[in-house]
Structure formats: C-alpha cells, structure tokens
Amino acid sequence: MRLSAVILLIVAALQAVIAPRSATAALSFQCVEPSRYRNLLPIFNDDPSAYFGYFRTTQRQLPPLESCRSLIINGVIGSGDAEALLGKIIAGQGGLAVLYLAFDGTNVVEEARMAVLVRTFYLKTKAVRGAGYAYFPDFASRWNAAVPLGRTAGSSPPPVASFSPLDEGLRHFAARTDLRLPVAKEHAFCLDGCWTVWFAGVNRTRSAAQAPAAKTPASADAATTRQRELFSRYIDSGRWPAANDSALVQSISGAPFWTAAADHMLRQSCDAELAVVQSLAGNLTQTFDAAAAKKFDPPSVEGMAPLLERLNRAGARIEQCYAVAYEEQRNASFRRQCPAHCDRPVLSERFNKMADKLLLDAGQIK
Amino acid sequence: MRRIAYVLATLAIGWFFAVNHAAALDVSCIEASRYKYLFQLFGGDTRKFIAYFNLPAGQLPRPEYCRAALLDGGLSSDEDVTKVIKIIGDNHGWLATLYLRSGGGLVRVGVGIGILARNFWLKTYAASQRRGIMDYQPDFAVPPPDKLPITDLIPDNAPTLAGWQAYRASIAKLPPIKMGGSEMFCASACTQIHAGGIDRKGISRVHRASGNAKTLLATNEGLIGTDDFLVSFYRFMDAGPDFMRMYLLTTSATTTPLPISRFARHVSDVLAQKCGADADQLARLEAQIDASVADFGSQITFYGPSINLEHLRTMAARVRMRRMAAEQCVAAINEAERLTAYAGLCQNGCDQKKLNSLIVQKRNDIQKTIR
C-alpha cells in the first residue's frame, strides 16, 4: 500500500471521528409525509390490486402502510450517518425508494458509505437546490388531458379517457397541502459531500437551481475532491477511470439523470414500449407533413387527433414500464441483501468495508 | 298565459337581481393597448399596420386611441352601460376588446353590455393574471416561434420577433394592472358580457341568477323567467350548449368555471372558409403538441430514454407559423366588420338614446325566441 493512500485513509478515518464534534448537526432523516404508503395508496383508488397491477407484481404484498417511500436528508454530514441510513432502509422493508438530499459538509468516509448503500439498494436520489421543492411520486406523473381538435364550437369534447391509469388519483394527490418538502432554511441545498451520495442514485434528478443566500466555501480540499470524483466514477461504472480521464474534470453534479447501467436495463425491459412510441412518432410525422401540405385545413388537423392521443398513451405506458423496471430492480436488490431478514451488523460491516476499500483504492490513483 | 306571467315576473324582478353586490364598474383604457405602442409591433411602420389589417390606405387610428378596455368591478347600474358606450365612442371604432374582471351584478346590465359587445363586434376576454399582474396580449396577432422552422416563412406584414420585442420594451415601464390570485375574474352577470363577444377567451364562471321577491312563489316564477331569458340569450350569442346547461345546473351559491367557445359557430365556419384554416383549431393543435412535449420532456426524460422532442417542437413551431397567417386573416375580417359596425351605429358620434333603444330592441328580439 502506498504511503499517500495510507495517509488519505487515516485522514478520512480521523474526519469520521472528529466530524461529529465539529459539525453543527448530524443528518436528520425525515419521512416525506405524503410519501407514506398509506398516503400513496389513494392514487391507486385505495385498491391494492390496482397497486399490484400498476407495478405488475405477482407478489400480493404491500409495503408497510406506515413506511415511507421517500426520505429527506437534511443537515451537515457527520459520523454515523451511513449507519443511520442503513437503519432507515431496513426499517422500510424494501419500500424506501427515493432520497431527497439537502445536506452539506464533507466527510468522505460517510459519503462513500452512504453512496454504497444508495447504489446497492437501488435508490433514486433527488438533489434539493433551494426551498420550495415539492414532493411528487417518482413512479407516475400527471399527463395533460387531450386537447380536442374537432370543430365542435361551444360544446365540451367527448370525455377522453386518461392517458395514465393513475391520472385521476394523481389529480387528487396534487391537491394535498403538505407536498412542499420540509427543508431547513440553513440547509436548503445539496452541497459538497451531498453530491457524492446523489451521484450514486440509480436515477438522479435535481430541482431547478436557486442561488444560495450566501455562497458557502467548499468544505473539501483538492485531494478530497479528487478522491470523491474517482470514487463516484467507480460506483457509477464499476471500473476505475484513468488518472487523466477527461470525464474527471466534469462535475458529477451535471451527470445524466440515469446511469449507463440503468439505461441498458430500461431499454431491455421496455424495448416493446419504446418501439411503439418511436413508430407512432414516425406516423405522426407523416400525418403532420400531409396536413402541412394541405395548409392545415380543418379536416387534416382533426385527422391528427387520434395519432397524438395514441402517442401520449404510448408515452404513459413507457412511464409505467420504467416505474416497474426500477421497482423490480429495487425489490430484487433488497431481497439480495435481506433474503429472509436484514442482519444489520453484517450488512453494516459489509458496506463499510466495501466503501473504505474503494476510498483507499481511489487514493492510490495518481 | 304562463309565458306572459314569466315575462312580467322577469321584468318585475329578474332584471333587478343583483347576484353579486360588488363595487361600481370602472371602465378604463388598458395603457399597453394604445395604438402608439401597438405600432411598435410593426416596427413603427403604420403602412405595415394598414397592410396587416388590409385597411384602406390612410385609415389609421390615432396613436392615443385604445384598442382594449378593462371593465373592472360590479355591474350595479345602467350607468355602467353608459360608461362602455363612452369608451367605445372615445376611441372612434378602434376599441376592439373588452377585458372583464367582474364578479357580476345586475343581469340587466350584463345583458346590455353583452348586446353592445356583439353589435359593435367587440372581443371579450375574461381577464387572467400572471404572478399577480393582469395579462394583456394584443388580440390580433400571435408572436412567431422563438426558433423559426426553415420550412415556413413569416406571413407578409405580420409582426416579427423584433417587432414583439420592440412592443414589449415600449410598454415595460407602464404601471402594471395588479390582480389577486383568488379573484373571480368573470363570474355571474359578467358571463353575459363574455358571451356577447365575437371572439371570446378565458374562463367564465356561471351560475343561476338569484333574487328575493315578496313571496317565494313570486321569487320562483321570476327566476324561472330569468332562466328562460338567459338561456335564450346564451343561445342567441351562441355560447354553446354547455354554457346553457351549466347555467341551469349550477346553484346560485356557487359557480362553475367553463371555457367558452372562441367564436359563434356560424362565424367560425365563415372565418375557416375564408381563411382556409380554423385559427382556434390551430391554437388547440399547437397546445396539444406543446402538452405532448411537456409530458414527454418533463416526465419520461427524467427516468429514462425518450423520443426526439426536437421533432415535436418543430411541429409546434410550424403550426404557429400557420396560425400567424390564419390569425392575420381573421384579424382583417374582424377589423373590417367592427369598423363597419361602428360607422353604422355611431356615424355622428355615439348617441346614448339610440344605443339604449338598440339594447331594448335586441332584448325584445331575444325574449321572442324563448322556447
């Protein structure tokens, strides 16, 4: 082992020990209330069969209704936070799917351990970048209703069935008054080590950026930043980048929303749905060009309505297919780690060792 | 006999039902609609303005004239009708649009202004707001898309992107018209004005009239008479079957928000025939494509591979270009119609008495159509 790597590991270990004393707060892991399964079930008309049907699961077992699908993580990262996250994952019994990240600080050991947990348990991450971010389910979204293109002035169009089977439930859900995330004002941004955890998400999105009230100086030095970058690239691709890899100069916070592995998995799982939507998009182009040739006279415009409707329906099916694929992967990941039950000490040791080893290896790349 | 009873009851009670006791109506020019600003859309070139509307050479509004007025407040007396006549006269036929911000008031006043709107060939827009500020948009053109499709050209004389930018810059310092987010912008008796417009936009909030006569029997008969009249009025204005149905179905204690069809059916047919496209239908097509872009873009692309959204965006832009031409055609037809109507009704200035007689006559005509 190289001396520099040993030093880095010692520094990291020291940070882990010292951090709790110097940090203003350990991270808080708070349930996003609307994401409790009992609050999500109304989206499925309170019908477990609709829930199982949407996720195409043959196991008729709901997650515990009091458990949370999403957590918001707030504060300054410190020692023991990865352990706390593991506790939350285990408590969720596989139902925890999304982490909203609104924390800052630097503690590479804890960051790495949390990142390993996030990737191993196939969690999605969302970076909070300012107050006002609202929760919305990660498995479906509301589709705009079809705009009638017929020439029936003065009367309502014939009722159009929703594009997604969950549209009606989501419409009611959107009326909830508690959707705004409980973000502490002083930690309303994902900063520094938060991005290491965010990058580990299998599907990682970020809220629209707001400018922080005050620019906080980065809490990590250049060596730590590089160690983070290398570690994150390994977590993402399963291989170490070359020391002079041009990708390393790009900030991980600008990464694509889903990983290369997830892209492969989604394309495999939803190949049929994607093919249909591509085909419909092609048909629409032909119909559109024909309408354009007729200068968009009323009958040709009306003729586009069925295709646009079919395209949106196909889009909603892709969305569902992606939700199912992510769900299956996450459930499988949980079952792999906790076949009959979760052995917390064993899991803790396994993931800590894995993260520490990766950090050590990252430190060796010059 | 029953008909006569209804008519009497209507005249005695129905016309005086205040469904919403709001402050008096304020009728004012919308500053951003003064022609001196609107000319900026054409780069300040009034010849292009004339060409866009296909007007006879030299037929121009004075720069200070207003194209749009805001009707703000309750419909509480016949004075309100007078105020509308005055602003029409003050602008010598160049007033084209009434923006409506009213919770309602007297049915008689709403019907009166609605009849004026139709006969002066005015547009009626239920006011809407964006971030607490009333949203005013010139009524006769749509802006080009931000990215022009290479396949289409901007119609001759239509305002260009530069023109829209110049217009927006010219009105940037005007005081904004503030609006609360929870206001009912056009409700109750205001919907009669909205229905009277020849080009209608925005949401109307309808409900049955209410009132209180000496006895419940008289109240009931009076209100049924009002119902009969208003259903006929809405039919006459071609507000659409949903409008009439929801008017009858909605209790006076609440309101039902309804989009109103942009044009009366026969007007829509003629415009589509003359312009070779239905401007309103094209607007809906563009909205549908935009919605698809938004749905695919904001939802699927967060989770995994999607379709080529750029292609859909280009489609929306091409529809917009066609809309620009269609709206220009509609604008020219409406402009000619409105100026002709004004010349017929206010040849030597707007005569209050003559116009009040017109309202009574049209009201009686509608009364005769009660089924």
Chai-1 contact restraints between the chains, C-beta under 6 A:
chainA,res_idxA,chainB,res_idxB,connection_type,confidence,min_distance_angstrom,max_distance_angstrom,comment,restraint_id
A,S141,B,Q299,contact,1.0,0.0,6.0,A-B,restraint_1
A,W143,B,D295,contact,1.0,0.0,6.0,A-B,restraint_2
A,N144,B,A291,contact,1.0,0.0,6.0,A-B,restraint_3
A,N144,B,D295,contact,1.0,0.0,6.0,A-B,restraint_4
A,V147,B,R284,contact,1.0,0.0,6.0,A-B,restraint_5
A,V147,B,A287,contact,1.0,0.0,6.0,A-B,restraint_6
A,V147,B,Q288,contact,1.0,0.0,6.0,A-B,restraint_7
A,L149,B,R284,contact,1.0,0.0,6.0,A-B,restraint_8
A,L149,B,L285,contact,1.0,0.0,6.0,A-B,restraint_9
A,A153,B,S261,contact,1.0,0.0,6.0,A-B,restraint_10
A,A153,B,R265,contact,1.0,0.0,6.0,A-B,restraint_11
A,A153,B,S268,contact,1.0,0.0,6.0,A-B,restraint_12
A,G154,B,G240,contact,1.0,0.0,6.0,A-B,restraint_13
A,G154,B,S261,contact,1.0,0.0,6.0,A-B,restraint_14
A,S155,B,G240,contact,1.0,0.0,6.0,A-B,restraint_15
A,S155,B,P241,contact,1.0,0.0,6.0,A-B,restraint_16
A,S155,B,D242,contact,1.0,0.0,6.0,A-B,restraint_17
A,S156,B,D242,contact,1.0,0.0,6.0,A-B,restraint_18
A,N203,B,Y303,contact,1.0,0.0,6.0,A-B,restraint_19
A,T205,B,F302,contact,1.0,0.0,6.0,A-B,restraint_20
A,F257,B,F302,contact,1.0,0.0,6.0,A-B,restraint_21
A,W258,B,G304,contact,1.0,0.0,6.0,A-B,restraint_22
A,L266,B,G304,contact,1.0,0.0,6.0,A-B,restraint_23
A,V277,B,I307,contact,1.0,0.0,6.0,A-B,restraint_24
A,A281,B,I307,contact,1.0,0.0,6.0,A-B,restraint_25
A,F288,B,M315,contact,1.0,0.0,6.0,A-B,restraint_26
A,K295,B,G276,contact,1.0,0.0,6.0,A-B,restraint_27
A,F296,B,A277,contact,1.0,0.0,6.0,A-B,restraint_28
A,F296,B,R322,contact,1.0,0.0,6.0,A-B,restraint_29
A,P298,B,A272,contact,1.0,0.0,6.0,A-B,restraint_30
A,P298,B,D278,contact,1.0,0.0,6.0,A-B,restraint_31
A,P298,B,Q281,contact,1.0,0.0,6.0,A-B,restraint_32
A,V301,B,Q281,contact,1.0,0.0,6.0,A-B,restraint_33
A,V301,B,L285,contact,1.0,0.0,6.0,A-B,restraint_34
A,L308,B,Q288,contact,1.0,0.0,6.0,A-B,restraint_35
A,N312,B,S292,contact,1.0,0.0,6.0,A-B,restraint_36
A,G315,B,F296,contact,1.0,0.0,6.0,A-B,restraint_37
A,I318,B,I300,contact,1.0,0.0,6.0,A-B,restraint_38
A,E319,B,Q299,contact,1.0,0.0,6.0,A-B,restraint_39
A,E319,B,I300,contact,1.0,0.0,6.0,A-B,restraint_40
A,Y322,B,Y303,contact,1.0,0.0,6.0,A-B,restraint_41
A,Y322,B,G304,contact,1.0,0.0,6.0,A-B,restraint_42
